[in-house]
Amino acid sequence: MKLKHTLIACLAALSGSLVHATPTFVFTAIPDQDETRLKERFARVSEYLESQLKTDVRFVPVKSYAAAITAFRNNQVQLAWFGGLSGVKARQLVPGAQAIAQGVEDPNFKSYFIAHSSTGLTANADGGTTTLPAEIKGKTFTFGSKGSTSGRLMPEFFLRKQFDQAPDDIFSRVGFSGNHSRTIALVESGAYQVGAVNYKVWDSSVAAGTVDTTKVNIIAETPGYPDYQWTVRGDLDSQFGEGFTAKVKQALLSMKDTELLNSFPRKGFIPASNEDFRSILEIGKQVGLID
């Protein structure tokens, strides 16, 4: 009888420990570059966060921007590295969700318009800001992902602003590559004559020697706008304990490892708030990408 009572007590204790075990903290990121690059980057981020938060951390890749938003909404992930547009959309779906950190460069992000050398298009500088050459009209054009801020939303906004026309009326054919790396490859190959790309992906790709700049070049750049940020769910503290949101924010702001930061690439991370992305919300509504 004593043995039976002891066994029951042990099982009860085990059951209690399982019930109260800390869940794994899961995060994701929009797939804005090729998959290999993303896995390398966020495997290191996962290791860093685990060391800082003293809990199990796991990175879960997704296939699309929409999938990242869905995973965040469904609590399959509690933290996400979003672009400006995807972050705004995700926070609209999750009460209390907060943008907590952004790259030093992210409040003043920009996009490049690139063209295949066969087009003869070149940059048209205008008083320190760059406008698109009128000869771009009638060419074939590719955006990045349909949900990308730097690869779709802001390039489309500035196209509409300059030409007072929708992209389908400006270009002979419009496509969506899916990510920035793919946009560069498609324009470099001549599959599309012109494209819009995240300036960070372009600059890092050129520095890595993976772009043939004799075949593809920058013809314009957008004015600055707010873009990438880390966003957390509003119920993070109730899931992981009081103060956990603050711990995650501090861990991101304290990221100083040069190799880790270069993989983004960012000089560091600074605080962010939902209000920082109000202009993205308003432009998203204007362009028709946010209801």
C-alpha positions in Angstrom: 0.0 0.0 0.0 2.9 2.4 0.9 4.5 1.6 -2.5 1.2 2.4 -4.2 0.8 5.7 -2.4 4.4 6.6 -3.3 3.9 5.8 -7.0 0.7 7.9 -7.1 2.5 10.8 -5.4 5.4 10.6 -8.0 2.9 10.5 -10.9 1.1 13.5 -9.5 4.3 15.4 -9.1 5.4 14.5 -12.7 2.0 15.5 -14.0 2.2 18.8 -12.2 5.6 19.6 -13.5 4.4 18.9 -17.1 1.4 21.1 -16.6 3.6 24.0 -15.3 6.5 23.4 -17.7 7.5 26.6 -19.6 6.4 26.4 -23.3 8.9 26.8 -26.1 9.2 30.3 -27.3 8.7 30.2 -31.1 9.4 33.0 -33.6 9.4 33.4 -37.4 10.4 35.9 -40.1 9.0 37.0 -43.4 10.8 35.1 -46.2 12.3 38.1 -47.9 15.5 36.4 -49.1 16.5 32.9 -50.3 15.8 30.2 -47.8 19.4 29.2 -47.1 20.3 32.8 -46.1 17.3 33.0 -43.8 18.0 29.7 -42.1 21.6 30.7 -41.4 20.5 34.1 -40.0 17.8 32.9 -37.7 19.5 29.8 -36.4 22.0 32.2 -34.9 19.2 34.5 -33.6 17.5 31.5 -32.0 20.7 30.5 -30.1 21.2 34.1 -29.0 17.7 34.5 -27.7 17.8 31.1 -25.9 21.0 32.3 -24.0 19.4 35.6 -23.1 15.9 34.4 -22.2 16.9 31.2 -20.4 14.1 29.2 -22.1 13.7 27.0 -25.1 13.6 29.0 -28.3 12.8 27.7 -31.8 12.7 29.4 -35.2 10.0 28.2 -37.6 10.4 29.2 -41.3 7.4 30.0 -43.4 6.9 30.0 -47.1 5.2 33.4 -47.6 4.5 36.7 -46.0 0.8 35.7 -45.5 1.9 32.5 -43.7 4.0 34.5 -41.3 1.0 36.6 -40.4 -1.3 33.6 -40.1 1.2 31.8 -37.7 1.4 34.9 -35.6 -2.4 35.3 -35.5 -2.8 31.6 -34.5 -0.2 31.8 -31.7 2.0 29.3 -33.6 4.7 31.9 -33.1 4.9 34.6 -30.4 7.5 36.8 -32.1 8.1 37.7 -35.7 10.5 39.7 -37.8 8.0 41.5 -40.0 8.2 44.1 -42.7 6.3 47.4 -42.2 3.1 46.2 -44.1 3.1 42.6 -42.7 3.7 43.9 -39.2 0.7 46.3 -39.4 -1.5 43.5 -40.8 -0.5 41.1 -38.0 -1.0 43.6 -35.2 -4.5 44.3 -36.5 -5.3 40.6 -36.0 -3.9 40.1 -32.5 -5.2 42.4 -29.7 -2.4 44.0 -27.8 0.4 43.0 -30.2 3.3 45.4 -30.1 6.2 46.4 -32.3 9.1 46.4 -29.8 12.4 46.8 -31.8 13.6 47.8 -35.2 17.0 48.1 -36.9 18.9 51.3 -36.6 18.3 51.8 -40.4 14.6 50.8 -40.4 13.0 54.2 -39.6 14.5 55.5 -42.9 14.4 52.4 -45.2 14.3 52.6 -49.0 13.8 50.6 -52.1 15.9 50.5 -55.3 14.4 50.3 -58.8 16.8 48.2 -60.9 16.9 47.6 -64.6 18.6 45.2 -67.1 21.4 46.9 -69.0 19.7 46.2 -72.3 17.0 48.8 -71.5 19.6 51.6 -71.5 17.9 53.1 -68.5 20.1 55.0 -66.1 19.6 57.0 -62.9 17.9 60.4 -63.3 19.1 62.5 -60.3 16.8 65.5 -59.5 18.0 67.8 -56.8 19.4 65.2 -54.5 16.3 62.9 -54.8 16.0 60.3 -57.5 13.0 60.0 -59.8 12.3 57.3 -62.3 13.1 57.9 -66.0 10.0 58.4 -68.1 11.4 55.7 -70.5 10.5 53.1 -67.9 6.9 53.2 -69.2 6.0 50.2 -71.4 8.8 47.9 -69.9 8.2 44.6 -68.1 8.3 45.0 -64.3 8.5 42.7 -61.3 7.8 43.5 -57.7 9.0 41.1 -54.9 6.3 39.5 -52.7 2.8 40.8 -52.9 2.9 41.5 -49.2 6.3 43.2 -49.1 6.8 46.8 -48.0 10.0 47.4 -49.8 9.3 45.1 -52.7 5.7 46.1 -53.4 3.9 48.6 -51.2 6.3 51.5 -51.2 7.5 51.1 -54.8 3.9 51.0 -56.0 3.0 54.1 -53.9 5.9 56.0 -55.5 5.1 54.8 -59.0 1.5 55.9 -58.6 2.7 59.3 -57.2 5.1 60.0 -60.0 3.1 58.7 -63.0 -0.5 59.1 -61.6 -1.2 55.6 -62.9 -1.5 52.0 -61.6 1.5 49.7 -62.3 -0.6 47.7 -64.8 -1.1 50.9 -66.8 2.6 51.9 -66.6 4.2 48.7 -67.6 3.5 46.1 -70.4 3.7 43.2 -67.9 3.8 43.2 -64.1 4.9 40.2 -62.0 5.7 39.2 -58.4 9.0 37.4 -57.8 8.3 36.2 -54.3 11.4 37.7 -52.6 14.2 40.3 -53.1 16.9 37.8 -54.1 14.6 36.4 -56.8 13.8 39.9 -58.1 17.5 40.6 -58.6 18.0 37.3 -60.4 15.0 37.9 -62.7 16.1 41.3 -63.7 19.8 40.3 -64.1 18.7 37.5 -66.4 16.5 39.7 -68.5 13.3 37.8 -67.6 12.0 41.2 -66.5 13.4 44.5 -67.6 12.8 46.4 -64.4 12.2 45.5 -60.8 11.9 46.9 -57.2 14.1 45.6 -54.5 15.0 46.1 -50.8 18.1 48.2 -50.8 19.7 46.2 -48.0 19.4 42.9 -50.0 20.8 44.6 -53.1 23.8 46.2 -51.2 24.7 43.0 -49.4 24.3 40.9 -52.6 26.6 43.3 -54.5 29.1 43.2 -51.6 29.0 39.4 -51.7 29.7 39.4 -55.4 26.5 37.6 -56.3 25.2 40.3 -58.6 26.6 41.0 -62.1 26.4 44.8 -62.2 27.3 44.9 -65.9 23.9 43.3 -66.5 21.7 45.0 -63.9 22.0 48.4 -62.3 20.1 50.9 -60.0 18.1 53.5 -61.9 16.2 55.1 -59.0 15.6 54.9 -55.3 12.6 55.9 -53.2 12.5 58.4 -50.4 12.8 56.9 -46.9 10.0 55.2 -45.0 9.6 53.0 -41.9 10.0 49.2 -42.5 11.2 46.1 -40.7 10.5 45.5 -37.0 10.2 42.8 -34.3 6.6 42.3 -33.2 5.3 40.3 -30.2 1.9 39.0 -29.3 -0.1 40.9 -26.6 -0.5 37.8 -24.4 3.2 37.0 -24.2 3.5 37.7 -20.4 0.5 35.5 -19.7 2.1 32.6 -21.6 5.7 32.9 -20.4 5.4 34.9 -17.2 5.2 38.4 -16.0 7.9 40.7 -17.6 8.7 38.3 -20.4 7.9 40.9 -23.1 10.3 43.3 -21.5 13.0 40.6 -21.4 12.5 39.8 -25.2 12.7 43.5 -26.0 15.9 43.9 -23.9 17.5 40.9 -25.5 16.9 42.3 -29.0 18.1 45.8 -28.1 21.2 44.3 -26.5 22.2 42.3 -29.6 25.8 43.5 -30.2 27.5 40.6 -31.9 28.8 42.1 -35.2 28.5 38.8 -37.1 24.9 38.3 -36.0 23.9 41.9 -36.8 25.7 41.7 -40.2 23.4 38.8 -41.2 20.4 41.1 -41.1 22.3 43.4 -42.0 21.8 46.0 -39.3 24.1 48.2 -37.2 22.0 47.3 -34.2 18.4 47.4 -32.9 16.5 50.4 -31.3 13.1 50.6 -29.7 10.0 50.6 -31.9 6.3 51.2 -31.3 3.1 50.6 -33.3 2.8 54.4 -33.8 6.1 54.3 -35.8 4.2 52.5 -38.6 1.1 54.7 -38.9 2.2 56.0 -42.3 2.5 52.4 -43.6 -1.1 51.7 -42.4 -2.3 54.8 -44.2 -0.4 54.1 -47.4 -1.6 50.5 -47.3 -5.1 51.7 -47.3 -4.5 54.2 -50.1 -2.9 51.5 -52.3 -5.6 49.0 -51.4 -3.5 46.4 -49.6 -5.2 47.1 -46.2 -8.9 47.2 -45.7 
